[in-house]
């Protein structure tokens, strides 16, 4: 029993460190993410939950600005790809190739975005090949779905190993 708890504690510490690194990566490389207060909340290997406070993201209607919703959902998808690359020790530059967002209801309180990983093999990155994946992200406010996002992400191998 002690070994199981120790393993769980190690796993929780690893996830916390990964989420901290993800947040720092966003804030250091995408300045708007820091202004928006985008923060990863939870990652369990299969799903990622990310939030941002409504205050810096509010529009003239006192709801969340559509651009902030789009950015939050884009970074949730991007963050999931990044986390999966970290876990699989695959290296690649992640880009959003195409996306579609649907705004369903106004966001009036702090939302969260959630994405579930559609198992995608990332090992081709280690052989110089790009990997494409489609992610579905949903944004909730008070447990009501307020927006959906479908994004085509591409992970490109490091330039030195590109064979495509």
GIPE-V59358 format. One record per residue. RES is the residue in one small letter. PHI is phi in radians with two decimals (* if undefined). PSI is psi in degrees with one decimal (* if undefined). OMEGA is omega in whole degrees, 0 to 359 (* if undefined). Layout:
res = <RES:RES>
phi = <PHI:PHI>
psi = <PSI:PSI>
omega = <OMEGA:OMEGA>
This chain:
res = <x:x:x:x:x:x:x:x:x:x:x:x:x:x:x:x:x:x:x:x:x:x:x:x:x:x:x:x:x:x:x:x:x:x:x:x:x:x:x:x:x:x:x:x:x:x:x:x:x:x:x:x:x:x:x:x:x:x:x:x:x:x:x:x:x:x:x:x:x:x:x:x:x:x:x:x:x:x:x:x:x:x:x:x:x:x:x:x:x:x:x:x:x:x:x:x:x:x:x:x:x:x:x:x:x:x:x:x:x:x:x:x:x:x:x:x:x:x:x:x:x:x:x:x:x:x:x:x:x:x:x:x:x:x:x:x:x:x:x:x:x:x:x:x:x:x:x:x:x:x:x:x:x:x:x:x:x:x:x:x:x:x:x:x>
phi = <*:-1.05:-1.10:-1.11:-1.08:-1.10:-1.10:-1.09:-1.11:-1.09:-1.11:-1.09:-1.17:-1.15:-1.11:-1.05:-1.16:-1.09:-1.15:-1.14:-1.14:-1.05:-1.07:-1.10:-1.07:-1.00:-1.16:-1.48:-1.98:-2.29:-0.92:-1.11:-1.14:-1.23:-1.04:-1.25:1.35:-1.18:-2.47:-1.27:-1.81:-2.66:-2.48:-2.09:1.78:-1.96:-2.35:-2.27:-2.12:-2.33:-2.34:-2.70:-1.17:-1.32:-0.92:-1.34:-2.01:-1.54:-1.89:-1.17:-1.63:1.13:-2.18:-1.23:-1.07:-0.99:-1.13:-1.21:-1.07:-1.05:-1.12:-1.05:-1.27:-1.07:-1.22:-1.14:-1.12:-1.03:-1.09:-1.12:-1.09:-1.04:-1.10:-1.12:-1.12:-1.09:-1.18:-1.64:0.97:-1.71:-2.10:-2.94:-1.62:-1.64:-2.30:-1.63:-1.60:-2.82:-2.72:-2.40:-2.13:-2.16:-1.65:-1.73:-2.57:-1.16:-1.74:-1.93:-2.38:-0.97:-1.65:-2.42:-1.90:-2.36:-2.31:-1.98:-1.25:-1.52:-0.66:-2.34:-1.31:-1.69:-1.09:-1.00:-1.02:-1.26:-1.95:1.47:-1.94:-1.35:-2.25:-1.88:-2.63:-1.87:-2.05:-1.87:-2.05:-2.06:-2.01:-2.10:-2.40:0.91:1.12:-1.86:-1.20:-1.91:-2.78:-2.26:-2.45:-2.04:-2.16:-1.67:-1.77:-2.23:-1.88:-1.68:-1.15:-0.92:-0.94:-1.21:-2.00:-1.18:-1.99:-1.21>
psi = <-42.5:-39.8:-40.0:-46.3:-41.3:-42.0:-43.0:-41.8:-41.9:-43.0:-44.7:-39.0:-38.1:-44.2:-44.2:-41.1:-41.1:-44.3:-36.9:-43.7:-40.2:-47.1:-44.9:-38.8:-48.7:-53.0:-30.7:-23.0:-16.5:86.9:-34.2:-28.2:-35.1:-45.0:-41.4:-19.8:29.4:128.5:129.8:138.3:-44.2:137.0:127.4:12.9:-34.9:-26.6:152.3:135.2:130.3:146.8:170.4:139.3:152.0:-30.7:-54.0:-2.9:18.6:148.4:-173.3:-14.4:4.0:31.2:172.2:133.4:135.0:-37.9:-34.2:-39.4:-47.0:-45.5:-44.1:-43.5:-36.9:-47.1:-26.8:-45.9:-46.8:-42.9:-37.3:-43.6:-44.5:-46.6:-42.3:-37.2:-40.6:-43.7:-34.6:1.8:35.8:147.3:130.4:158.0:122.6:128.3:152.2:116.9:-31.9:150.3:153.3:131.7:143.8:123.4:114.3:-39.6:153.6:145.7:114.3:-10.4:172.6:121.3:173.8:147.8:143.3:137.1:143.9:133.6:120.5:103.2:122.1:130.1:117.4:-1.8:-26.5:-25.0:-38.1:-8.8:15.3:15.4:144.2:159.2:130.1:143.1:147.7:127.8:141.2:121.9:136.1:142.6:130.2:147.8:124.2:40.4:13.4:129.7:122.3:-19.1:153.3:151.3:129.4:118.6:134.9:108.3:146.2:132.3:118.0:136.8:156.2:143.7:-34.3:-18.7:9.7:124.9:-7.2:*>
omega = <180:179:180:180:179:178:178:179:177:180:179:179:179:179:179:179:178:180:177:179:177:180:178:178:178:186:180:185:179:188:181:181:178:178:181:182:181:184:174:182:191:174:181:182:181:181:179:178:184:180:172:179:182:188:181:186:186:179:182:178:181:173:181:179:182:179:177:177:180:181:179:181:177:182:175:177:179:180:178:178:180:180:179:176:179:182:182:182:174:182:179:175:186:177:174:183:182:180:175:179:174:178:187:181:178:178:186:179:181:181:166:176:182:177:176:183:173:191:179:179:181:182:176:177:182:178:176:181:178:179:178:175:176:180:176:180:176:179:184:172:185:179:176:179:183:180:174:183:172:183:173:179:176:174:183:178:176:185:183:181:183:179:183:*>
